[in-house]
Amino acid sequence: MRQVVLDTETTGLDPKSGHRIIEIGCVELVNRKLTGRHYHQYINPEREVDNGAIEVHGITNEFLVDKPVFSQIADEFMAFCEGAELVIHNAAFDVGFIDAELKRLRSPRWKSVASHCGVLDTLALAREKHPGQKNNLDALCKRYFVDNSQRDLHGALLDAEILADVYLVMTGGQTDLALAGNDGSGDSDEEGQPQAQTEAGVIRRLTAQRAPLNVLRASAEEASAHEEMLALLEKSAGKHFW
């Protein structure tokens, strides 16, 4: 099964008001394993970025001036996603923006996200699992012990990487990370790590490979003492306390 964990940054909140995508970040999962392939692109939105949006992601109008427009990157981006299930947090937001960009293209090839991909909304999934609780990405990182210490500002590639971790833990366990390799597309540093460059600086994951957990096994003496304690508790209480 091929999945693409995706996030976008935008000029504002509503594509119906003319707001546009300014950054796309994707990481690939195959059979619940991160492959190291990713897609990352900044985009000139051909309009001003709202000040409130800049406060969230730190991407300024000046930074975007020399970036390609969406029509120039549409084929590469959609080819990366085509046929996959997109894993998105609050999918209606990102899909709404992508569909608005595709509609602008009037391309006979790319009609809408639903025409080429499945969509899994991790926000809806989190609300089912944790009703009445905060389920934004930061809250889920805290709940599932996922490191988001580098998330000073929102960034599409960084958030996609973090969401991949959250999704894997939330749906049945983490796998080894292989977040970036020289065979992937998008920006990477000299060590092959993915990075997102904004005027606030470089945002990147510091750890691409987790060390294996240490497993401490009880000695024969400790196991025997444990059994004796259980027997004592059962005798005194009639049943275990747990």
C-alpha positions in Angstrom: 0.0 0.0 0.0 1.4 3.4 -1.0 0.5 6.5 1.1 1.7 10.0 0.8 1.7 12.1 4.0 1.0 15.7 2.9 0.9 19.2 4.3 0.6 22.7 2.7 1.2 26.2 3.8 -1.0 29.0 2.3 -1.4 32.7 1.9 -4.5 32.6 4.1 -7.4 30.5 5.2 -9.9 30.4 2.3 -9.3 29.4 -1.3 -12.7 30.8 -2.2 -11.4 34.2 -1.3 -8.5 33.8 -3.7 -5.9 32.5 -1.2 -3.2 30.3 -2.7 -0.7 27.5 -1.8 2.8 28.7 -1.1 4.5 25.4 0.1 3.8 21.7 -0.3 5.6 19.0 1.6 5.1 15.2 1.2 6.7 12.1 2.5 6.1 8.6 1.1 5.0 5.5 3.0 4.9 2.0 1.4 3.4 -0.7 3.6 3.6 1.6 6.6 7.4 2.2 6.1 8.9 5.6 5.3 10.8 5.1 2.0 13.0 8.2 2.1 11.3 9.6 -1.0 9.8 13.1 -0.5 8.5 16.0 -2.4 9.0 19.6 -1.3 8.3 22.8 -3.1 7.8 26.5 -2.4 5.4 28.3 -4.8 4.9 31.9 -5.9 1.2 32.5 -5.2 0.9 35.5 -7.5 -0.6 37.5 -4.6 0.3 38.8 -1.2 0.6 36.6 1.8 -1.6 37.7 4.8 0.3 39.0 7.8 -1.5 36.5 10.0 -0.3 33.6 7.8 3.3 34.9 7.9 3.2 34.8 11.7 2.3 31.1 11.5 4.8 29.8 8.9 7.3 32.7 8.6 7.2 32.6 4.7 7.3 36.1 3.4 6.3 37.7 0.1 10.0 38.6 -0.6 11.0 34.9 -0.1 8.5 33.7 -2.7 9.2 36.2 -5.5 11.6 33.9 -7.4 9.7 30.7 -6.8 7.8 28.8 -9.6 4.1 29.3 -9.9 1.8 26.3 -9.3 1.3 25.6 -13.0 5.0 25.0 -13.4 5.1 22.4 -10.6 1.7 20.8 -11.0 2.7 17.8 -13.1 5.6 16.9 -10.9 3.6 17.3 -7.7 0.5 15.4 -9.0 2.7 12.6 -10.5 4.3 12.1 -7.0 0.8 11.8 -5.4 -1.1 9.9 -8.1 -2.5 6.6 -7.1 -1.6 7.0 -3.4 -3.7 7.4 -0.4 -3.0 10.9 0.9 -2.7 11.2 4.7 -3.6 14.7 5.7 -4.4 16.4 9.0 -7.6 18.4 8.5 -7.8 17.1 4.9 -10.7 19.3 3.8 -8.4 22.4 4.2 -5.5 21.1 2.1 -7.6 19.3 -0.5 -9.7 22.4 -0.9 -6.6 24.4 -1.7 -5.2 21.8 -4.1 -8.5 21.4 -5.9 -8.7 25.2 -6.3 -5.2 25.3 -7.8 -6.1 22.4 -10.2 -9.3 24.1 -11.3 -7.3 27.2 -12.2 -5.1 25.1 -14.5 -8.0 23.9 -16.6 -5.9 20.9 -17.4 -7.5 18.0 -19.1 -5.2 15.7 -17.1 -5.6 16.9 -13.6 -9.2 17.3 -12.5 -9.3 17.1 -8.7 -7.6 15.3 -5.9 -10.4 12.7 -5.6 -9.9 11.8 -9.3 -6.3 10.6 -8.7 -5.9 9.8 -4.9 -7.6 8.5 -1.9 -7.7 10.6 1.2 -7.3 9.7 4.9 -8.0 12.6 7.4 -6.0 12.1 10.5 -7.9 14.8 12.3 -11.2 12.9 11.9 -9.4 9.7 13.0 -8.0 11.4 16.1 -11.4 12.8 17.0 -12.9 9.3 16.8 -10.1 7.9 19.0 -10.0 10.9 21.4 -13.4 12.6 21.5 -13.6 15.8 23.5 -9.8 16.3 23.5 -7.5 18.6 21.7 -6.5 16.9 18.4 -4.2 19.4 16.7 -0.8 18.1 15.6 1.0 19.5 18.6 -1.5 17.9 21.0 -1.1 14.6 19.2 2.7 14.8 19.4 2.4 15.3 23.1 -0.1 12.4 23.5 1.9 10.0 21.5 5.4 11.1 22.6 6.4 12.2 19.1 9.3 14.7 19.0 8.2 18.1 17.6 10.8 20.2 19.3 11.9 21.7 15.9 8.4 23.0 15.1 8.9 26.6 16.1 7.1 27.6 12.9 4.8 25.6 10.7 6.6 24.2 7.6 5.0 21.8 5.1 7.8 19.3 4.9 8.5 19.3 8.6 4.8 18.9 9.4 4.4 16.1 7.0 7.3 14.2 8.6 5.9 14.8 12.1 2.4 13.7 10.9 3.8 10.5 9.5 5.3 9.7 12.9 1.9 10.5 14.6 -0.1 8.5 12.1 2.0 5.4 12.4 1.9 5.4 16.2 -1.8 6.3 16.3 -2.7 3.5 13.9 -0.7 0.7 15.3 2.9 1.3 15.9 6.0 3.1 14.7 8.4 1.9 12.1 12.1 2.8 11.4 12.5 6.2 9.9 14.3 6.9 6.7 13.2 10.4 6.1 15.5 11.6 3.4 17.9 10.1 1.0 19.8 11.2 -2.0 17.2 9.4 -4.3 14.4 11.6 -3.1 13.2 14.8 -4.6 13.1 18.1 -2.8 15.5 20.1 -0.7 18.1 18.3 1.4 21.2 19.3 3.3 24.8 18.1 2.8 24.0 15.1 5.0 21.0 14.1 3.0 18.5 15.4 5.6 15.4 17.1 4.3 15.2 20.8 5.2 12.8 23.7 4.7 14.5 27.0 4.3 12.6 30.2 5.3 13.8 33.6 6.3 13.5 32.5 9.9 16.2 29.9 9.2 16.5 26.2 8.4 13.8 23.9 9.9 14.7 20.3 9.8 14.4 17.0 11.7 17.5 16.4 13.7 17.1 12.6 14.0 16.4 10.5 11.0 17.0 7.2 12.6 15.9 6.2 16.1 18.2 4.1 18.2 16.6 0.8 19.3 15.0 0.7 22.7 17.0 -1.0 25.5 15.1 -4.0 26.8 15.9 -5.0 30.4 15.0 -8.6 31.3 14.4 -9.8 34.8 16.9 -12.3 36.3 15.8 -15.6 37.6 16.0 -14.3 41.1 13.9 -11.2 40.3 11.3 -13.4 38.5 11.1 -15.7 41.5 10.7 -12.8 43.9 8.0 -11.3 41.7 6.0 -14.6 41.8 6.4 -14.8 45.6 5.0 -11.2 45.9 2.0 -12.1 43.6 1.3 -15.1 45.7 1.4 -13.0 48.9 -0.9 -10.4 47.4 -3.4 -13.0 46.2 -3.4 -14.7 49.6 -4.0 -11.4 51.5 -6.5 -9.7 49.1 -8.2 -12.7 47.4 -7.3 -11.2 43.9 -4.8 -9.0 42.2 -5.1 -5.3 42.5 -4.7 -4.7 38.8 
